[in-house]
Amino acid sequence: MTARTLMVQGTASSVGKSLLTTALCRIYARRGLKVAPFKSQNMALNSAVCPDGAEIGRAQYAQAEAARVSPRAEMNPILLKPETTSGSQVVVMGKVLGSMHFRDFHKRKLELREVVGQALDTLRRDFDLLVIEGAGSPAEVNLKSRDLVNMWVAERADAPVVLVTDIERGGAMAALVGTLELLEPHERERVRALVVNKFRGDPRLFDDGVRFLEERLRVRVAGVIPHLGDTGIASEDSLDLKPRGSGRGAARVVLVRLPRLSNFDEFEPLAREPGLEVHWCERPEELEGADLVVLPGTKCTANDLAWLRRTGLAAAVVRRARSGGAVLGICGGYQMLGERVLDPLGVESPEPEVPGLGLLPIVTRFEREKATAPVVLRLAEGLPLLESAGGQEARGYEIHCGRVTVAPGANAFGTMLRRGPEPMRAEEGCTVGSVAGTLVHGLFENEGVRRALVRALGAEVSEGPAVDPYERLADHFEAALDMTHLDRVVGV
């Protein structure tokens, strides 16, 4: 079997490539095709863990869910997780290769093409259709000689291209015309459809724009997509980190916006609860009036801990905890709540040892090998603000280099029942009074845990059956796309 291919490229970053790819995965999957997403290289601090422990971009994990298939490393063979303004941790085929300056990574792109090509070939043998996502813009001429994500991939996969732009940011027609003008003739021939995304108002108001584009570019405009708003699908790096929720009278959950914040998508289900206001903070005074303060995950624990101290947030969190205010730490945030963070190998920081906030009796030591696994955790009884969730089993995932040692006799956050495919029984996390911490991401994606928190805060609980966000997304895009044209382009 050699899968057919369709590639979604964009005029810039954040124009809607990921969502269009996700929608197409569900549209074709519900027609009975075996569909897989593919993005050769992604840059994101929000990642996800496949069933076998491989780490991939959060968007490709969501696209696999939309396609109703199990996510796997081949769907995102290269993942870059920024650590500084000029360097990233490089994950290849789901495993950490190392940390590199962007200049050094750029030099290795040509050899990494072999990895990308093998991943493509493997997926094409296993599926009927690959929906491929590009990155940034294919018109970045300074990067073309070592392209790893756009037209090189389209040619390697022999994929026709849909070019999408975002009309909300302005300059959409110039972006489409300019992008095609900068492509080589053989690249331009691959562009078989244009999509204008995030249109507000009646799409018929853009009829003149459609005529102009089709006459000027000789490419079919295959859709003007109305603005959808909150999709209900986990974000990658595009979440609007502003207050979200019902506002006046709502219980207030404050999340600390760490400089190297990671996996923030796990809090989006909280932001969608009608009785909660979820607020991202960067100043100590913003903790006032919070019903719960959360220290989330981070790519650089020691550096973000230093930032907490510089901003005064560290002292504010300690004062809150000592006065009985609820504080929850997740992964890197949990490590910060401990006594010490040790990094003798320089895995994340040049500092071999830094003091934690001293609120939990734990010590973290960083190791080179990253622990990545889907997990099942049974929550302990009596957790702050999660009392009614005691005994519940929650699914989540671990993704960390820090190994946490808990002092003997300390109360656990829960009991680990499964890590990857292996059943087990081991205490996990720690809690002291109103302070709790766990290495497990994704707790609030479990409805029972989320509702336990909402009830404990005295807030309104969402009612009614959950709507499948992938179905809603697919319906929205399918109604606006010229699927007859796209089917001809794909060859189905």
C-alpha positions in Angstrom: 0.0 0.0 0.0 1.3 3.5 -0.9 -0.8 6.2 0.7 -2.1 9.2 -1.2 -0.9 12.5 0.2 -2.1 16.0 0.7 0.0 18.8 2.2 -1.2 21.9 4.1 1.2 24.8 4.0 0.7 28.4 5.2 1.7 31.9 4.3 3.0 32.3 7.9 3.0 30.7 11.3 -0.3 30.5 13.2 -2.6 30.9 10.1 -4.5 27.7 10.8 -2.4 24.9 9.3 -2.8 22.7 12.3 -6.6 23.1 12.5 -7.1 22.6 8.8 -4.9 19.4 8.9 -6.9 18.2 12.0 -10.2 18.8 10.3 -9.1 17.0 7.1 -7.9 14.0 9.1 -11.4 13.6 10.6 -13.3 14.5 7.4 -11.5 11.7 5.5 -11.4 9.3 8.4 -15.2 9.3 8.8 -15.4 8.4 5.1 -13.7 5.2 5.9 -10.2 6.0 4.9 -7.3 5.0 7.1 -5.7 8.4 7.6 -2.5 9.6 9.3 -1.1 13.1 10.1 2.5 14.0 9.4 4.7 16.9 10.3 8.4 16.4 9.8 9.6 19.0 12.2 7.7 20.8 14.9 8.7 23.4 17.5 6.6 23.4 20.6 6.8 23.2 24.4 3.5 21.4 24.4 4.1 17.8 23.6 2.4 14.5 24.2 3.4 10.9 24.9 2.4 8.0 22.6 1.4 4.6 24.0 4.9 3.3 23.5 6.4 6.3 25.3 7.6 8.3 22.2 7.3 12.1 22.6 5.7 14.0 19.7 4.1 17.5 19.2 0.7 18.0 20.8 -0.8 19.0 17.5 0.2 15.7 15.8 -1.2 13.8 18.8 -4.5 15.6 18.4 -4.5 15.0 14.6 -4.0 11.3 15.2 -7.0 11.4 17.6 -9.0 13.2 14.9 -8.0 10.5 12.4 -9.1 7.8 14.9 -5.6 6.1 14.9 -3.0 5.6 17.5 -0.4 8.3 17.6 3.2 7.3 16.8 6.7 8.8 16.5 6.7 8.7 12.7 3.9 11.3 12.7 6.3 13.9 14.0 9.9 12.5 13.6 11.6 15.8 14.7 10.4 17.9 17.7 12.3 21.0 18.9 11.6 22.1 22.5 13.1 25.6 23.0 15.3 25.9 26.1 16.8 29.4 25.4 16.4 32.1 22.8 19.0 30.3 20.7 18.8 26.6 21.5 16.4 23.7 21.9 16.2 20.2 23.1 16.0 18.0 19.9 13.7 15.0 20.0 14.2 12.6 17.1 11.7 9.7 16.6 10.3 10.2 20.0 13.6 10.2 21.9 15.9 13.0 23.1 18.9 13.4 20.8 20.4 16.3 22.9 20.4 20.0 23.2 21.6 22.1 20.3 22.2 25.7 19.3 19.9 26.5 16.3 23.0 27.0 14.2 24.3 23.5 15.0 20.8 22.0 14.3 20.7 23.8 11.0 23.9 22.1 9.9 22.4 18.7 10.7 19.2 19.2 8.7 20.5 17.4 5.6 21.3 14.2 7.5 18.0 14.4 9.3 16.2 14.3 5.9 16.9 10.6 5.9 15.0 10.2 9.2 12.1 12.2 7.8 12.1 10.2 4.6 12.0 6.9 6.4 9.1 8.1 8.6 7.2 9.2 5.5 7.8 5.8 3.8 6.7 3.9 6.8 3.4 5.8 7.2 2.7 5.5 3.5 3.0 1.8 3.7 0.5 1.6 6.6 -2.2 4.1 5.7 -4.5 5.1 2.8 -4.0 8.9 3.1 -1.4 11.1 4.7 -2.4 14.7 5.6 0.9 16.5 5.9 1.4 19.8 7.7 4.1 22.3 6.9 5.7 24.9 9.2 6.0 28.7 8.9 6.1 29.6 5.2 7.5 27.8 2.1 8.6 31.2 0.9 11.4 31.6 3.4 14.1 31.7 0.7 17.0 31.9 3.2 16.1 28.5 4.6 15.3 26.7 1.3 18.7 25.0 0.8 18.1 23.0 4.0 14.3 22.8 4.0 13.0 20.0 6.1 9.3 20.9 6.5 7.8 22.5 3.4 8.4 22.0 -0.3 11.1 19.5 0.2 8.6 17.3 2.0 5.9 18.0 -0.6 8.3 16.8 -3.3 9.6 13.8 -1.2 5.9 12.7 -0.7 4.8 13.8 -4.1 2.0 15.8 -2.4 -0.3 18.4 -3.8 -0.4 21.5 -1.6 -3.2 23.5 -0.1 -2.0 27.0 0.9 -3.8 28.6 3.8 -3.8 32.2 5.0 -5.3 34.0 8.0 -7.5 37.0 6.9 -8.0 38.1 10.5 -4.4 39.5 10.7 -4.8 41.5 7.5 -2.9 41.4 4.3 -4.2 37.9 3.4 -4.3 38.5 -0.4 -0.8 40.0 -0.4 0.4 37.0 1.6 -1.0 34.5 -0.9 0.2 36.4 -3.9 3.6 37.1 -2.4 4.1 33.5 -1.3 3.4 32.1 -4.8 5.6 34.7 -6.4 8.5 33.6 -4.3 8.1 29.9 -5.1 10.1 28.2 -7.9 7.9 27.3 -10.9 8.0 23.6 -10.0 7.0 24.4 -6.4 4.2 26.7 -7.5 2.7 23.9 -9.7 2.2 21.8 -6.6 -0.1 24.5 -5.1 -3.6 23.2 -6.1 -5.9 25.0 -3.7 -6.0 28.2 -1.6 -7.9 28.5 1.7 -8.7 31.8 3.5 -9.1 31.2 7.2 -10.8 33.0 10.1 -13.2 35.2 8.2 -15.6 37.2 10.3 -19.0 38.0 8.9 -20.7 36.7 5.8 -18.1 34.9 3.6 -19.9 36.2 0.5 -18.5 39.6 1.3 -15.2 38.1 0.1 -16.5 37.0 -3.3 -14.5 39.8 -5.0 -11.4 38.7 -3.2 -11.9 35.1 -4.4 -12.3 36.3 -8.0 -9.1 38.4 -7.8 -7.1 35.5 -6.3 -8.3 33.0 -8.9 -7.7 35.3 -11.8 -4.3 36.5 -10.6 -2.9 33.2 -9.4 -4.8 30.7 -11.5 -5.4 28.5 -8.4 -8.8 27.5 -7.0 -9.9 29.1 -3.8 -11.2 26.0 -2.1 -12.8 27.7 0.9 -13.3 30.8 2.9 -13.6 29.5 6.5 -15.7 31.4 9.0 -14.0 32.2 12.3 -14.7 29.4 14.7 -13.6 30.7 18.1 -12.7 28.2 20.8 -12.4 24.8 19.1 -12.3 22.7 22.3 -9.1 21.1 20.9 -5.8 21.2 22.9 -3.6 24.1 21.9 0.0 23.7 21.0 1.7 27.1 21.3 -1.2 29.4 20.4 -3.3 29.6 23.6 -4.4 33.1 24.5 -2.9 33.3 28.0 -5.4 35.8 29.3 -8.2 35.5 31.8 -10.8 33.0 30.6 -14.0 31.9 32.2 -17.3 33.4 33.4 -15.9 36.4 35.2 -17.9 37.9 38.1 -18.8 35.4 40.9 -16.6 32.7 39.4 -14.1 30.7 41.4 -10.6 31.9 40.5 -7.8 29.6 39.5 -4.4 31.3 39.0 -1.7 29.7 36.9 1.8 31.0 37.1 3.0 31.9 33.6 6.6 30.6 33.8 9.0 31.8 31.1 9.5 28.2 29.8 6.0 27.1 30.5 5.2 23.7 28.9 2.1 21.5 28.5 -0.2 24.4 29.3 -2.9 22.7 27.2 -3.8 20.5 30.1 -5.5 23.5 31.8 -7.8 24.3 28.9 -10.6 22.0 30.2 -10.6 24.1 33.4 -10.9 27.3 31.4 -14.0 25.9 29.7 -15.8 25.2 33.0 -18.6 27.8 33.3 -18.0 28.4 37.0 -14.2 29.0 36.8 -12.1 32.0 35.8 -8.6 30.8 34.8 -6.0 33.6 35.1 -2.4 33.5 34.0 -0.2 35.6 36.3 3.3 37.1 36.2 3.2 39.3 39.3 2.8 38.6 43.0 -0.3 40.8 43.5 -2.2 38.7 40.9 -2.3 35.8 43.4 -4.6 37.8 45.7 -8.1 36.4 45.8 -7.1 33.1 44.2 -9.0 30.0 45.3 -6.2 27.8 43.9 -2.7 28.7 42.7 -1.0 26.3 40.3 2.7 26.1 39.4 2.6 24.3 36.0 5.2 22.4 34.0 8.3 24.0 32.7 11.1 23.0 30.3 13.7 24.6 32.6 13.0 24.1 36.3 16.0 25.8 37.9 15.9 28.9 35.5 12.1 29.4 36.1 12.6 29.0 39.8 15.2 31.8 39.7 12.6 33.9 37.8 10.0 33.2 40.5 12.4 34.7 43.1 13.3 37.7 40.9 9.6 38.6 40.4 8.6 38.1 44.1 6.3 35.3 43.1 8.3 32.7 45.1 7.8 34.6 48.3 4.1 35.2 47.5 3.5 31.5 46.9 5.3 30.6 50.2 3.2 33.2 52.1 0.0 31.8 50.6 0.9 28.2 51.5 1.8 29.1 55.1 -1.5 30.8 55.5 -3.4 27.7 54.3 -4.0 28.7 50.7 -4.2 25.9 48.2 -1.1 25.4 46.0 -0.7 22.7 43.4 2.5 21.9 41.5 2.6 19.8 38.4 5.9 18.3 37.1 8.4 21.1 37.1 6.1 23.2 39.3 6.0 20.2 41.8 9.9 20.1 41.7 10.0 23.8 42.6 7.9 23.2 45.7 10.6 20.9 47.1 13.7 21.4 49.2 16.4 21.2 46.5 16.8 20.8 42.7 20.0 19.0 41.8 21.5 19.0 38.3 25.1 17.8 38.5 25.1 16.7 34.9 23.9 20.1 33.6 20.9 18.6 31.9 18.7 21.7 32.2 20.9 24.2 34.0 24.6 25.1 34.7 23.7 25.3 38.4 24.5 22.0 40.1 22.2 22.7 43.0 19.5 25.3 43.7 17.2 25.6 46.7 13.5 25.0 46.2 10.6 26.8 47.9 10.7 24.3 50.8 7.0 23.6 50.9 7.2 19.8 50.2 9.8 17.3 51.6 11.2 16.3 48.2 14.5 16.5 46.4 14.8 16.4 42.6 17.8 15.2 40.7 18.0 15.6 36.9 19.1 12.6 34.8 20.0 12.7 31.1 17.4 10.1 30.1 13.9 11.5 29.9 11.0 9.6 31.4 8.0 9.6 29.0 5.0 7.3 29.5 1.2 7.3 29.6 0.1 6.5 33.2 -2.9 5.6 35.3 -2.9 7.2 38.8 -5.3 6.5 41.7 -5.7 9.8 43.7 -5.2 9.7 47.4 -7.8 10.6 49.9 -7.9 14.0 51.4 -6.1 16.0 48.7 -6.6 19.7 49.0 -9.6 20.8 46.9 -9.8 17.3 45.4 -11.2 15.5 48.4 -14.2 14.0 46.5 -11.8 12.7 43.9 -10.1 10.5 46.4 -9.9 6.9 45.1 -10.6 7.9 41.5 -8.4 6.6 38.7 -7.1 9.2 36.4 -5.3 8.9 33.1 -2.3 11.2 32.3 1.3 11.1 31.2 4.8 11.7 32.6 7.4 13.7 30.6 10.4 14.8 32.7 14.1 14.4 33.3 13.9 15.2 37.0 13.7 12.2 39.4 11.9 13.0 42.6 12.7 11.5 46.0 10.1 11.9 48.7 11.0 11.9 52.3 9.9 8.7 54.2 6.5 9.0 55.8 5.3 11.9 53.7 1.8 11.7 52.3 1.5 10.7 48.7 -0.6 12.5 46.0 -1.7 9.1 44.7 -0.8 5.6 43.8 0.6 4.8 40.3 -1.3 1.8 38.9 0.2 1.7 35.4 3.2 3.3 33.6 3.2 2.5 29.9 2.1 -1.1 29.4 3.3 -2.3 32.8 1.0 -2.6 35.8 2.5 -1.4 39.1 1.8 -0.1 42.5 3.9 2.7 43.8 3.3 6.0 45.7 3.5 9.1 43.5 3.6 12.8 44.4 3.5 14.4 47.7 1.1 16.6 49.8 1.5 18.6 53.0 -1.5 20.5 54.3 -2.8 22.7 51.6 0.2 22.1 49.3 0.3 19.2 46.8 2.4 18.1 43.9 2.6 15.4 41.2 4.7 14.6 38.2 1.6 13.5 36.3 0.3 15.8 33.5 -3.3 15.8 32.3 -5.2 15.3 35.5 -7.9 18.0 34.6 -8.5 16.3 31.3 -10.3 13.7 33.4 -13.9 14.7 33.9 -14.2 13.3 37.4 -11.1 15.1 38.7 -12.1 18.3 37.1 -15.6 18.2 38.5 -14.3 17.4 41.9 -12.2 20.6 41.9 -15.1 22.7 40.5 -17.5 21.4 43.3 -14.9 22.0 46.0 -14.5 25.6 44.9 -18.3 26.0 45.1 -18.6 26.8 41.4 -21.1 25.8 38.7 -20.4 22.4 37.1 -20.8 22.0 33.4 -23.7 19.8 32.5 -24.8 17.7 29.5 -22.8 15.2 27.3 -19.5 16.4 26.0 -19.5 17.4 22.3 -16.7 15.7 20.3 -14.6 18.7 19.3 -13.1 16.9 16.3 -16.6 16.3 14.9 -17.5 19.9 15.4 -14.3 21.0 13.8 -14.8 18.7 10.8 -18.4 19.8 10.3 -17.3 23.5 10.4 -14.5 23.1 7.8 -16.4 20.6 5.6 -19.3 23.0 5.3 -17.0 25.8 4.1 -14.5 23.8 1.9 -15.0 22.8 -1.7 -14.5 19.1 -0.9 -15.3 18.1 -4.5 -12.2 20.1 -5.6 -10.1 18.7 -2.8 -11.1 15.2 -3.5 -9.9 15.6 -7.1 -6.7 17.0 -5.8 -6.2 14.1 -3.4 -7.4 11.5 -6.0 -10.1 9.9 -3.8 
